[in-house]
């Protein structure tokens, strides 16, 4: 090997000044050698390697050309050198560079042996071992039910049947990548793993949609449906050992078929009106029911308060009557007199009155002048106001009952011919 490196050393200053001439080696300041000189020197070195002596005088045979590269036939060194070069080149072919985010799957005579990570790797050269790189970091995407945009529909993929026997148009997107150790399964366990992902996702979507009502698929249950589809599809792919990991299942568009779109819109509007009326009814009930409950509670509390008041008053009256009765039993006359005075005080304290002292007797007369004044004021607008006022003044007052429940005395009044008891209250008990 040292001999070979010496022969092919490009930094050798003797190139173009071989050993077959007497010229000194080329210095760095000299010009470059001629191509013929370089070729002759190369042939001389190759010949020396295989035991051929270099020719003298720098002249070769054959039309003034340089010496030809003639090798001894059957030389073992030639075959050894060729074999070494071929082996080195064959071994060098086993080097491979694996990019970041990729892995190299190595097979020996067609059977999987190992997986190499990113970087400069080496394997046994072909045909013993062969390697195939797989991108495990790439996020792969495909659409189901459409291609490119929602307008480019694929109806055989998108039309699905719900549990309430309605047809819906479902368009969704699936994103997936290979798992960290799933490259061998991706290459060797299934013939077309990408198509397996499509079929598994579509199967899972049809299964989940077939278990849901139409309203849930269209409005409220999209997120739950996507999660269930991803779970079921991943279970199918794991059972088939595809080495694929689902990243996202996103529902892009769900709508009824175009043929019934107008009728479905009317049904949706009717449902929205129904929900609105139900909400309004619930709001009205939420307003009226608490008010009615408050009124009922207030009435119950008022009734309970009235009951407590009546019971308390009755108990108080009973206790007072019992106490009065015990005192009355001790001194009947005095108790009767006190009861009379208390009653008269209660009656006379709440009425307007004028007390007149009669000169001829002990009786005191009560005239309801306040009633008379009110009557006069009501008749003031009439032409006969003065006459009506005089007639009202001359009219004797109505008889009033005393505390014992009897009318006044029937004795003649000192102020007129009529009996004084017609409109007056006898208070002759005051003279006692």
C-alpha positions as CSV (number, residue, x, y, z in Angstrom):
1,X,0.0,0.0,0.0
2,X,2.9,2.3,0.7
3,X,4.3,1.6,-2.7
4,X,1.0,2.4,-4.3
5,X,0.7,5.7,-2.4
6,X,4.2,6.5,-3.5
7,X,3.4,5.9,-7.1
8,X,0.2,8.0,-7.1
9,X,1.5,10.8,-4.9
10,X,0.6,14.0,-6.8
11,X,3.0,16.1,-4.5
12,X,6.0,14.2,-5.8
13,X,8.2,16.8,-7.6
14,X,9.7,14.1,-9.8
15,X,6.6,13.8,-12.0
16,X,7.8,14.4,-15.5
17,X,11.5,13.7,-14.5
18,X,11.5,9.9,-14.2
19,X,14.4,7.7,-13.2
20,X,15.2,6.9,-16.9
21,X,16.7,10.4,-17.4
22,X,19.6,12.2,-15.8
23,X,17.9,15.5,-15.3
24,X,17.5,16.8,-11.7
25,X,14.0,16.9,-10.1
26,X,11.7,19.7,-11.0
27,X,12.0,22.6,-8.7
28,X,8.9,24.7,-7.5
29,X,9.9,27.6,-9.7
30,X,10.1,25.6,-12.9
31,X,7.2,25.4,-15.3
32,X,4.8,22.4,-15.3
33,X,6.0,19.3,-17.2
34,X,4.7,18.3,-20.5
35,X,1.9,15.8,-20.8
36,X,4.2,13.3,-22.6
37,X,6.7,13.5,-19.8
38,X,4.1,12.8,-17.2
39,X,2.7,9.9,-19.1
40,X,6.2,8.4,-19.6
41,X,6.9,8.8,-15.9
42,X,3.6,7.1,-15.0
43,X,4.3,4.1,-17.2
44,X,7.8,3.8,-15.8
45,X,6.5,3.7,-12.3
46,X,3.9,1.1,-13.1
47,X,6.5,-1.0,-14.9
48,X,8.8,-0.8,-11.9
49,X,6.0,-2.0,-9.7
50,X,5.7,-5.1,-11.8
51,X,9.4,-5.7,-12.2
52,X,10.0,-4.1,-15.6
53,X,13.2,-2.1,-16.0
54,X,12.8,1.4,-17.3
55,X,14.3,2.3,-20.7
56,X,17.3,4.5,-21.1
57,X,17.4,7.7,-23.2
58,X,13.8,8.7,-22.7
59,X,12.9,7.3,-26.1
60,X,10.3,4.8,-26.6
61,X,9.3,2.8,-29.5
62,X,6.6,3.3,-32.0
63,X,6.6,6.4,-34.0
64,X,8.6,8.5,-31.5
65,X,5.9,8.1,-28.8
66,X,6.6,7.4,-25.2
67,X,7.1,4.0,-23.8
68,X,3.9,1.9,-23.8
69,X,2.4,0.3,-20.7
70,X,3.3,-3.3,-21.2
71,X,2.8,-5.7,-18.4
72,X,4.2,-9.2,-18.1
73,X,1.6,-11.7,-18.9
74,X,0.4,-13.8,-16.0
75,X,2.0,-11.5,-13.3
76,X,0.4,-12.3,-9.9
77,X,1.0,-8.7,-8.7
78,X,-1.4,-7.4,-11.3
79,X,-4.2,-9.6,-10.2
80,X,-3.6,-8.9,-6.5
81,X,-3.7,-5.1,-7.2
82,X,-6.9,-5.4,-9.2
83,X,-8.5,-7.6,-6.6
84,X,-7.5,-5.2,-3.8
85,X,-8.9,-2.2,-5.7
86,X,-12.1,-4.1,-6.5
87,X,-12.6,-5.1,-2.9
88,X,-11.9,-1.6,-1.6
89,X,-14.4,-0.2,-4.0
90,X,-17.0,-2.9,-3.1
91,X,-16.5,-2.3,0.6
92,X,-16.8,1.5,0.1
93,X,-20.1,1.0,-1.6
94,X,-21.5,0.0,1.8
95,X,-21.3,3.5,3.2
96,X,-24.6,5.4,3.2
97,X,-25.7,8.8,4.6
98,X,-29.1,8.8,6.4
99,X,-30.7,12.2,6.5
100,X,-32.2,13.7,9.7
101,X,-35.8,12.5,10.2
102,X,-35.2,9.3,8.2
103,X,-34.1,5.8,9.0
104,X,-32.5,3.1,6.9
105,X,-34.0,-0.4,6.9
106,X,-31.3,-3.0,6.3
107,X,-32.0,-6.4,4.9
108,X,-29.6,-9.3,4.5
109,X,-30.4,-11.4,1.5
110,X,-33.9,-10.0,1.6
111,X,-34.5,-10.6,5.3
112,X,-34.9,-7.7,7.7
113,X,-32.0,-7.4,10.1
114,X,-31.7,-3.9,11.6
115,X,-32.7,-0.2,11.4
116,X,-30.0,2.5,11.2
117,X,-30.6,6.0,12.4
118,X,-29.5,9.3,10.9
119,X,-25.9,10.0,10.1
120,X,-23.0,8.3,8.2
121,X,-23.7,4.5,8.4
122,X,-22.1,1.4,7.0
123,X,-23.6,-1.9,6.0
124,X,-22.3,-4.9,4.1
125,X,-22.3,-4.0,0.4
126,X,-24.8,-5.4,-2.1
127,X,-25.8,-8.1,-2.6
128,X,-25.2,-9.3,0.9
129,X,-27.1,-6.4,2.5
130,X,-29.2,-3.7,1.1
131,X,-30.7,-0.6,2.7
132,X,-33.9,1.4,2.0
133,X,-34.5,4.8,3.6
134,X,-37.9,5.8,5.0
135,X,-39.0,9.2,6.1
136,X,-40.6,8.9,9.6
137,X,-40.9,12.6,10.4
138,X,-43.0,13.5,7.3
139,X,-46.7,14.3,8.1
140,X,-48.8,12.7,5.4
141,X,-52.3,13.9,4.6
142,X,-55.1,12.6,2.5
143,X,-58.8,13.6,2.0
144,X,-61.8,11.4,2.2
145,X,-65.0,12.5,0.4
146,X,-63.3,15.3,-1.6
147,X,-60.1,16.2,-3.4
148,X,-58.5,19.6,-3.0
149,X,-61.6,21.6,-2.1
150,X,-65.1,20.9,-0.8
151,X,-66.6,21.4,-4.2
152,X,-64.7,18.5,-5.7
153,X,-66.8,15.8,-4.0
154,X,-66.3,12.1,-4.2
155,X,-69.8,10.9,-3.4
156,X,-69.0,7.2,-3.1
157,X,-66.7,8.1,-0.2
158,X,-68.7,10.8,1.4
159,X,-72.3,9.6,1.5
160,X,-73.1,7.8,4.7
161,X,-76.2,6.5,6.5
162,X,-77.1,7.6,10.1
163,X,-78.9,5.7,12.7
164,X,-82.2,7.5,12.0
165,X,-82.0,6.4,8.3
166,X,-80.9,9.8,7.0
167,X,-78.1,10.3,4.4
168,X,-75.3,12.8,5.1
169,X,-72.4,14.0,3.1
170,X,-69.3,13.7,5.3
171,X,-65.9,15.1,4.2
172,X,-62.9,14.7,6.5
173,X,-59.1,14.8,6.4
174,X,-56.7,12.3,8.0
175,X,-53.0,13.1,8.9
176,X,-50.6,10.4,9.9
177,X,-46.9,9.6,10.2
178,X,-44.7,6.5,10.8
179,X,-44.0,5.5,14.3
180,X,-40.3,5.5,15.5
181,X,-40.0,1.8,15.1
182,X,-42.6,1.2,12.5
183,X,-40.5,1.6,9.4
184,X,-40.0,-2.2,8.9
185,X,-43.7,-2.9,9.4
186,X,-44.5,-0.1,7.0
187,X,-42.3,-1.7,4.3
188,X,-42.9,-5.4,4.7
189,X,-46.1,-6.1,6.6
190,X,-48.6,-4.6,4.2
191,X,-48.5,-4.3,0.4
192,X,-50.0,-0.8,0.3
193,X,-50.0,0.8,3.8
194,X,-51.2,4.3,2.6
195,X,-54.3,2.8,1.0
196,X,-54.8,0.8,4.2
197,X,-55.0,4.0,6.2
198,X,-57.6,5.4,3.8
199,X,-59.8,2.3,4.0
200,X,-59.5,2.0,7.8
201,X,-60.4,5.7,8.3
202,X,-63.4,5.4,6.0
203,X,-64.6,2.2,7.6
204,X,-64.3,3.8,11.1
205,X,-66.2,6.9,10.0
206,X,-69.0,4.9,8.5
207,X,-69.2,2.8,11.7
208,X,-69.4,5.9,14.0
209,X,-71.8,7.9,11.8
210,X,-74.1,4.8,11.6
211,X,-74.5,4.9,15.3
212,X,-75.3,8.6,15.6
213,X,-78.5,10.6,14.7
214,X,-78.4,13.1,12.0
215,X,-78.6,16.2,14.2
216,X,-75.6,15.0,16.2
217,X,-73.5,14.4,13.1
218,X,-74.4,17.8,11.7
219,X,-74.1,20.0,14.7
220,X,-73.2,18.9,18.2
221,X,-71.2,15.7,17.9
222,X,-68.4,16.5,15.4
223,X,-65.6,16.5,17.9
224,X,-66.7,13.3,19.6
225,X,-67.2,11.6,16.3
226,X,-63.6,12.6,15.1
227,X,-62.1,11.3,18.3
228,X,-64.0,7.9,18.0
229,X,-63.0,7.6,14.4
230,X,-59.3,8.1,15.2
231,X,-59.4,5.6,18.0
232,X,-61.1,2.9,15.9
233,X,-58.9,3.5,12.8
234,X,-55.8,3.3,14.9
235,X,-56.9,0.0,16.4
236,X,-57.4,-1.4,12.9
237,X,-54.0,-0.2,11.7
238,X,-52.3,-1.7,14.8
239,X,-54.0,-5.0,14.2
240,X,-52.7,-5.0,10.6
241,X,-49.2,-4.0,11.9
242,X,-48.8,-1.1,9.4
243,X,-46.4,0.9,11.6
244,X,-48.5,4.0,11.1
245,X,-49.6,6.5,13.8
246,X,-52.6,8.6,13.2
247,X,-52.1,12.3,14.2
248,X,-55.4,14.0,13.4
249,X,-58.8,13.2,12.1
250,X,-60.6,16.5,11.2
251,X,-64.1,16.7,9.9
252,X,-64.2,19.5,7.2
253,X,-67.8,19.6,6.1
254,X,-71.0,17.7,7.0
255,X,-74.2,18.5,5.1
256,X,-77.3,16.7,3.7
257,X,-77.2,15.7,0.1
258,X,-77.8,18.5,-2.4
259,X,-81.1,16.9,-3.7
260,X,-82.7,17.5,-0.3
261,X,-80.8,20.6,0.8
262,X,-83.8,23.0,0.4
263,X,-86.2,20.8,2.4
264,X,-83.6,20.2,5.0
265,X,-83.1,24.0,5.4
266,X,-86.8,24.4,6.0
267,X,-86.8,21.6,8.6
268,X,-83.8,23.3,10.3
269,X,-85.7,26.6,10.4
270,X,-88.7,25.0,11.8
271,X,-86.6,23.3,14.5
272,X,-85.0,26.6,15.3
273,X,-88.4,28.3,15.6
274,X,-89.5,25.5,17.9
275,X,-86.4,25.9,20.1
276,X,-86.9,29.6,20.2
277,X,-90.6,29.2,21.3
278,X,-89.5,26.7,23.9
279,X,-86.9,29.0,25.2
280,X,-89.4,31.9,25.3
281,X,-91.9,29.7,27.2
282,X,-89.2,28.6,29.6
283,X,-88.2,32.3,30.2
284,X,-91.8,33.3,30.8
285,X,-92.2,30.4,33.2
286,X,-89.0,31.3,34.9
287,X,-90.4,34.8,35.4
288,X,-94.0,33.9,36.4
289,X,-93.5,30.9,38.6
290,X,-91.2,32.7,41.1
291,X,-93.6,35.6,41.3
292,X,-96.5,33.2,42.0
293,X,-94.5,31.4,44.5
294,X,-93.6,34.7,46.2
295,X,-97.2,35.8,46.3
296,X,-98.2,32.4,47.7
297,X,-95.5,32.6,50.3
298,X,-96.6,36.1,51.2
299,X,-100.2,35.1,51.5
300,X,-99.2,32.1,53.7
301,X,-97.2,34.4,55.9
302,X,-100.0,36.9,56.1
303,X,-102.4,34.2,57.0
304,X,-100.0,32.8,59.6
305,X,-99.5,36.3,61.0
306,X,-103.3,36.9,61.1
307,X,-103.8,33.6,62.8
308,X,-101.1,34.4,65.3
309,X,-102.7,37.9,65.9
310,X,-106.2,36.5,66.4
311,X,-105.0,33.8,68.7
312,X,-102.9,36.3,70.6
313,X,-105.8,38.7,70.8
314,X,-108.1,35.9,71.9
315,X,-105.7,34.8,74.5
316,X,-105.2,38.3,75.7
317,X,-108.9,39.0,75.9
318,X,-109.4,35.7,77.7
319,X,-106.6,36.6,80.2
320,X,-108.0,40.1,80.6
321,X,-111.6,38.9,81.1
322,X,-110.3,36.3,83.6
323,X,-108.5,39.0,85.5
324,X,-111.5,41.4,85.4
325,X,-113.8,38.6,86.4
326,X,-111.7,37.8,89.4
327,X,-111.7,41.5,90.4
328,X,-115.4,41.8,89.7
329,X,-116.1,39.0,92.0
330,X,-114.2,40.9,94.7
331,X,-115.9,44.3,94.2
332,X,-118.8,44.2,91.7
333,X,-119.9,47.8,92.0
334,X,-116.5,49.4,91.8
335,X,-115.5,47.2,88.9
336,X,-118.7,48.0,87.0
337,X,-118.1,51.7,87.4
338,X,-114.6,51.5,86.2
339,X,-115.6,49.5,83.2
340,X,-118.2,52.1,82.4
341,X,-115.8,55.0,82.7
342,X,-113.2,53.2,80.6
343,X,-115.7,52.5,77.9
344,X,-116.9,56.1,77.7
345,X,-113.4,57.3,77.6
346,X,-112.7,55.1,74.6
347,X,-115.8,56.3,72.8
348,X,-115.5,60.0,73.5
349,X,-111.8,60.3,72.8
350,X,-112.3,59.6,69.1
351,X,-115.3,61.9,68.4
352,X,-115.6,65.6,67.9
353,X,-118.0,67.0,70.5
354,X,-119.2,70.2,72.4
355,X,-120.2,69.9,76.0
356,X,-122.9,72.2,77.2
357,X,-123.8,72.6,80.8
358,X,-127.6,73.0,81.5
359,X,-128.5,75.6,84.0
360,X,-131.8,74.0,85.0
361,X,-130.5,70.5,85.7
362,X,-127.7,68.0,86.0
363,X,-127.9,66.7,82.5
364,X,-125.2,67.5,79.8
365,X,-126.2,67.5,76.2
366,X,-124.0,66.4,73.2
367,X,-124.6,68.1,69.9
368,X,-122.9,66.6,66.8
369,X,-121.9,69.9,65.3
370,X,-119.1,68.4,63.2
371,X,-121.7,66.5,61.2
372,X,-123.8,69.5,60.9
373,X,-120.9,71.6,59.6
374,X,-120.0,69.0,57.0
375,X,-123.6,68.9,55.8
376,X,-123.7,72.7,55.5
377,X,-120.5,72.7,53.5
378,X,-121.8,70.2,51.0
379,X,-125.0,72.3,50.4
380,X,-123.1,75.6,50.2
381,X,-123.4,75.7,46.4
382,X,-127.2,75.6,46.4
383,X,-129.4,78.7,46.4
384,X,-131.1,77.4,49.5
385,X,-127.9,77.0,51.5
386,X,-129.0,79.3,54.3
387,X,-132.4,77.7,54.7
388,X,-130.9,74.3,54.6
389,X,-128.3,75.3,57.1
390,X,-131.0,76.7,59.4
391,X,-133.1,73.6,59.0
392,X,-130.2,71.4,59.8
393,X,-129.4,73.5,62.9
394,X,-133.0,73.3,64.2
395,X,-133.2,69.6,63.6
396,X,-132.6,67.8,66.8
397,X,-129.7,65.3,66.9
398,X,-130.2,61.6,66.6
399,X,-130.4,59.8,69.9
400,X,-127.1,58.1,71.0
401,X,-126.8,55.0,73.0
402,X,-125.1,55.1,76.3
403,X,-122.6,52.6,77.5
404,X,-125.4,50.4,78.9
405,X,-127.0,50.2,75.4
406,X,-130.0,52.4,76.2
407,X,-130.9,55.7,74.7
408,X,-130.8,59.0,76.5
409,X,-133.4,60.3,79.0
410,X,-136.9,61.0,77.8
411,X,-137.2,64.1,79.9
412,X,-138.0,67.4,78.1
413,X,-135.0,69.3,76.9
414,X,-134.4,72.7,78.3
415,X,-133.6,73.9,74.7
416,X,-136.9,72.8,73.0
417,X,-140.2,71.2,73.3
418,X,-139.0,67.8,72.0
419,X,-137.4,65.2,74.1
420,X,-133.7,65.7,74.7
421,X,-132.9,62.1,74.1
422,X,-133.5,62.2,70.3
423,X,-130.0,63.5,69.4
424,X,-128.2,63.7,72.7
425,X,-126.5,61.3,75.0
426,X,-127.4,61.5,78.6
427,X,-124.5,61.7,80.9
428,X,-126.4,61.9,84.1
429,X,-124.1,59.3,85.5
430,X,-121.4,62.0,85.6
431,X,-123.4,63.6,88.5
432,X,-122.8,60.6,90.8
